[in-house]
Amino acid sequence: MTEISYRLPQQRVLQTELPGPRSQELAARRKAAVAAGVGSTAPVYAADADGGVIVDVDGNSLIDLAAGIAVTNVGASHPKVVAAIRDQAERFTHTCFMVTPYEGYVEVCERLAAVTPGDHEKRSVLFNSGAEAVENAIKVARLATGRPAVVAFDHAYHGRTNLTMALTAKAMPYKANFGPFAPEVYRMPMSYPFRDGDRDGAAAAREAISRIEKQIGATSVAAIIIEPIQGEGGFIVPAPGFLPALADWARSNGVVFIADEVQTGFARTGAWFACDHEGVVPDIVTMAKGIAGGMPLSAITGRADLMDAVHAGGLGGTYGGNPVACAAALAAIDAIDELDLNARARRIEELATARFRELAQRIPAIGDIRGRGAMLALEFVKPGTSEPDAALTSAVAARCLAQGVITLTCGTFGNVIRLLPPLVIGEDLLDEALTVLCTAIGDLAG
């Protein structure tokens, strides 16, 4: 694989306890200025970031196993992305594509047609956030089919706007007291191998399809939307065959199959998109996060007949496809190709899962090890049961942070540690982070 040079030293350095005095000062300022509803995983404030490290305002260098929630796949300051942003910003930062269009928007759409699953004719639209992409994918599906109903799944996460909250499964903190939500959204059972017993992917799909047909009726369904690997729900990888069976049923019944690849896209799972692992070709793909090296950009790419069914002016937004974000996206896509980040994601999976499997042999609290590429998870349970252990999960994450390693938790039951390192993280640094994590698990659950 191509060697990567870094601007910052790739090392873990703790000069203060966390949070340090400067971070504490900023936390006090934040309390007086920022709404309490905005949460943060770590109490440290970033000053710089590169490769696999984040340096805080007190000079501590922390190992990053979060990548801004799967955003900085190419790193938080990749030189080609930085150069592209600088060059575009020096020319113009905004005209609005709906007023005075520009080449960068068109070129991003061309690149998305090339890298998304399938060789059919495609069209794309650019937006700002993952939730905005999901909302517009549903709009396209409803208009193109003339049908109202949308099917989502248990443990799903699709965003925090009104419609995407309706699609999202987890109440707290995402939905509690924010209703009423958008209508005509129906939730079906997800394939969850760790908790499904002997039920395989085909059986799980049959159950979901049977419920759709009985409770909604195929002719009323505009779209099925699903994360090929669920994110906030717990990094749940459905059993083989589940996704293809749903996609086949959708195709046979005129239902738009939407793959929400907001978190899984752009080499995160060791392929350009998670659907690629089973050869599933969605009708529409929603994207964001890793698309633009940290700049706000999202997209939907879909079958040309679906996308072109929408009347002029029915899709868009003032900032959608901002020229600076488009320049960053083109540079990030180039970097994924040049550095073969799909291979790097697969290598991260190889290194991490080997450590986790060894650890699980002596730590019965590790109920499941799952994920693909650099999207990996450990599910914690009370030993000898499948009862979730959210307290242990939180304690492990806190211990890692105190030792200078940033991790994230997730899962419907709050009992999953998820790993989302930048794909450009060095192997030595990754190994050090895994040692900290495994030691924390051993100390707290051994």
N, C-alpha and C positions, 0 to 999 in steps of 0.2 A: 504494500500500500504506500501511497505517496507520503513522504515525510512532511510534517507540519512544523513551521517555526512559530514561536509565540512572542508576543510583545511583553508580557508580564512573566515573572518567574512562576513556574507551575509547581507551587509548593504550598503546603498548609502551614500557616504561621499564626500563632495566637500571642499577641502582645498585651492584651488586656483580657479580663473576664468579659463574657458576652451578656448583655450589651456593654460596650465601652462608654466612657463619659460623653464623647461627642454624639454617639447614637442616643444616649439618654437625653441629651439636650434636644435633639431633633424630635424625639418621642414626645417631649413636653410641648414643643411648638406644634406638633401634629395634633395633639389632643385639643388645642385651642383653635385649630383651623380646619381640620379634616373631619368629615362626618364619621361618627362612630360605627356606622354600618359597613365601612370598608375595613376588612381584616387583613392581617399580614401573618405569614407563617413564621418569619424570623424577626426578632426585635433589633436587628442590625441594619444600618443604612448604607447602601452601596455607594462607593466612590469611583470604582473602576472594575472592569471585568474583561477577561480574555481567556480563551481556551476553556480549561476546566476550573477556573478560580474566579471568585468574586472578592474584591478587596473592599473592606468597609471604611468608613470615615475615621476610624481609630487606627487604621493600618493593619488590621487583622486580615489575613488571607484565608478564605474558606473554600473548601472543595464543593463544587456545585453539582449536585445530583438532581437538580430540578429543571435547569435550562429555561427558567421563566415559564414553567409548565409547558415544556416541549416546544418552545419557540426558537431558542438560539441553537438550533441543530448545527449550524455552521460556526458557532461561537458568537459571543456578544459583541465582538468588534472585529469581525473578519476584514482584513485589509481591502479586499476587492469590494465588499459591501460598503465599507466606509468611503472608499474612493468614488463609487457610483453615486452615493448619497451626496457627497460634496460637489461632484461635477454637476449633477442635476439641480441642486439647490442654487448653484451659482448662475444657472440659466433661468429657471423659473420654478417656483414652488407650487403654483396652482393656476389653473385657468378654468377648471371644471370640464371634464370630458364631454358633458352634455351641452356645453357652450362652445368651447374651442378645443376639439380633440387633439390628441398627440400620439406619436408613434409608440411610445413606451407601453401604453395601455394595450394597443393592438399586438405588440410583440409578446407581452405576457400571455395574452389569450392564445396566441399561436403556440407558445411553449407549453401551456397547459393542455392543449389538444394533443400534443405529442407525448406527454408523460403520463396522462391519466389512462386508466384501463380501457381497452378496446380500440379498434382501428376504424370505427364508424365515423361519419361526419359529425363534428361537434361545434358547439358555440359556447362562449363563456361571458360572464358578467362579473365585474369586480366591485367589491364592497369594502367595509372597514373591519368588521369583526366576525367571529364565527357565528354568533347568534343572528346577525344580519344575513349571513349567507343561508343559514337554515330557514329563516323566515321567507326569503325569496325563493328558495327551492320549493317550499310548500306552495307559494303563490303560483309558480309555474305549473306544478303538478295539478293543482285545482283548476286552473284556467284551461290547461291542455286536455284534461279528462272530462271536465264538467261535473266532477263528483266532489262531495264535501269531506268525506271521512279520511282521517290520517291515523295510521297505526304506528305506535311507538312500543317500547319494550320495558319490562322491569329492569331496574338499575340504570336506566338511561340518563345521560346528561346531554342537553342540547343548548343550554344558554339560560339567560336571566331576563329576557324580555317577556312580554305577556304570553305570546304564542309558544316561545321556547320553554318557558316555565311549565306550560301545560304538557309539553312533550317530556320534560324532565321528571324523573321518578322520585327523587329524594326531597322530602319536605323541608327539613332543616339542614342548612340555613337558606336554601334556595327558593322555597315556595311559601313558607309559613307566614300566614296573615297577609299575603299579597294578592289574594284572589278577589273577585272571580276571574277564572282563566278562560282562554279561548275555547270555544266549543268544538265538538266533532273530533276530539282526540281520544283514541282508544288504546289501552295498554294491554299488551300480551306477554305471556311468559317467555323469559330469555333462556337460552341454553347456558347453564352454569355448571360445568362438569364437576367441580368440587362438591357441589351441593345437590347434584342430580342423581346420585346413586348410579344405577345401571343404565339410565336413559342416555342413548347416543344422540348424535346430531340429527339423524333422520327422524327419530321418534320425537325429539323436541320440536322439530319443524312441523311434524304432523299435528301435534297438539296446538301449536300457535295457529296454524292454518285452519284447523277445525273450529277454533274459537272465533276466528275472523269470519268464517263463512256463516256460523250460527248466530253470532251476536251482532254483526254489522251487515253482512252480505257482500259478496265480491263486487257486485255492480255499483255499490256505494263508495268503494274505497278509491280515493285518489292516489294515495301514496303509502308505501311502507318506508319508514326511516329508521336506520339502525347504524350504530357504530360497529364496524367490523371487529374491533376490540374495544370494549367499553372502557371509558376513561375514569371519570369521577366515581362511577359505580363500582370500581374495584379492579380495573385492568382485567376484566373477564374475557377470556378467549373462548368463543363458542366452540362446541365440539365439531369436529370435521363433518361436513355435509349440511350443517344447519344453514349457513348463508346461501350456498348454492340452491338448496331446496326452496328457500323463501324467494330467491331471485327468479327461479323457474316458475313458481306459482304466480308471481307478480306478472311476469311476461305473458303467461297464458291467459291472464284475466284482465289485461289492459291496465294494470296498476303500475304506477311509476315507482321504481325501486331506487331509493336515495341512500347512498352510502355517506354517512357523516364521518369524513376523514379529517376533521379539524385537528384532532390531536395525533392521529396515526399517520398522517401524510408526510411526504417529503423525507423519505429514507428512515423515518423513526423506527420502523419495525424490521428493517433489513431489506425492504423493497420500497419502490417509490410510493406505493399505497398498500395498505393492509389487505385490500381486496385481491391483490395480485397473488397472495399466498395460496388461494384456492381457485384462482382463475375466474373470479366473479367479475362480471362487467356491469356496473350499475348504469341506470338510465341517467342519473344525475349524481355528481360528486360535490360535496361541500368541503371547502378547504379554508384554512387560516393558519394560525400559529407559525409553523416552520416555513411558511411560504416566502418570507421577506426578511429573514435575518434579524427580526425584532421590530421592524417597522409595521405600523398598523395596515394590514391588507388582508382581504379575504376574497373568495371567489366561489362561483358555482360553474361547473362545466357539465354540459349535458348533451343529449342527442339533439341534433340540429332541428328536427321537426318539433320537438318539445319547446326548445328555447325560442325558436322563431315564431311559435304560435302566439306569443305575447305581443300586444299592440305597442307601437312606438310610444315611449314615455312611461310604460308600465313598469319598467325596471330602471334602477339608477339611484343616484344620491349625490349630493353636492361634493362630498369628499371621496366617493368611491373610485378606486383606481388612481389615487393621488400620484402625480408624476414622480415624486421622490420615492414613494413606496414602491412604485413599479420599477424604478431603477434598481432599488435594493433587491427586489424579487429576482430580476434577471441575473444579478450578480450572485445571489444565493443559489439559484438553480445551477448556474455554471460551477459554483464551488462544490455542490453536491456531486456533480459529474466528475470534475477534475480530481477530487479527493477520494472518490468512490466511497461515499459515506454509507451507502448500503452495505458494503463489505465491512466497514468499521462498526456499524450497528450490529451486524452478525457476530463480530469478534467480541464486542461488549457482552452480548448474550452468552457466548461461550465461556468467557472468563467469569462472569458473575454467577451463572447458574452452577458452575462447578463448585464454587465456594459455598453457595447456598445448599446444594445437595449434601455436601459433606457436613455442614452445620446441622441440617435437618435430621441427620442420623442420630444426633445426641440431644436435640432440642425438640421435644414432642409438641411444644407450643406452635411450631411452624406447621400449620395445617396444609398449606399449598404453596407451591412455587410455580409461577406462571408468567406468561408474556411472550413477546417476540422482539428480537433485536434489542434496542436500547429502550424498550418499554416493558419493564419487568416489575414483578410484585411478589411480596410475601404476605400471605394471609395468616393472621395469628388467632389461635383458638385456645380454649381451656384444654389442657392435656387430656387425651382420651375421649374427647367429645368434638363436635363441630360447633360448639357454642362460641360466638365471637368474643375476642378479648380486646376491646377497644382501649382499656386502661394500659395494657402492656404495649400496645402499638404507640400510644401517645408518649409513654415513658421512653421507649426506644428512640423515637424521633427527637425528643428533648435531650437525651444523652448524646446523640450524634451531634446536635447543634452545639452543645456545650463543648464538644471536642473539635469543633470547626468543620463539620460536614453537614451540608444542607440537604435534608430529605423532605419528602412530602408524604402525607397520609391521604387515604381515600377509602371508598367503599361505602355501600349502603349502611353497613353496620359499624363503620369507623374503625375497622380492624385490619387495614391493609397499609403496608409501607410500599410506596411506589418509587421506582427509580427511573429518572428521565435525564441522564447526564447529557451534556452537549456531545454530539457525535465526534467532535474533534478532541475530546479529552485524551490525554496520554495514558498509556497502559500502567505506568508506574503510579501515576496519581490516582487512577481508578483503583488499583490494587490497595493503595493506602486507605482510600475511602471505604472500600469493602472490608478492610481489616477493622476499621473503627466501627462500622455497622455490625459486623459479626461479633466483635467483642462486646458491644452494647447488648446485643441479643443474648449472648452467653451469660453475661453478668446479671441481666434482669430476668431471664427466663430459665437459666440453667439449674 
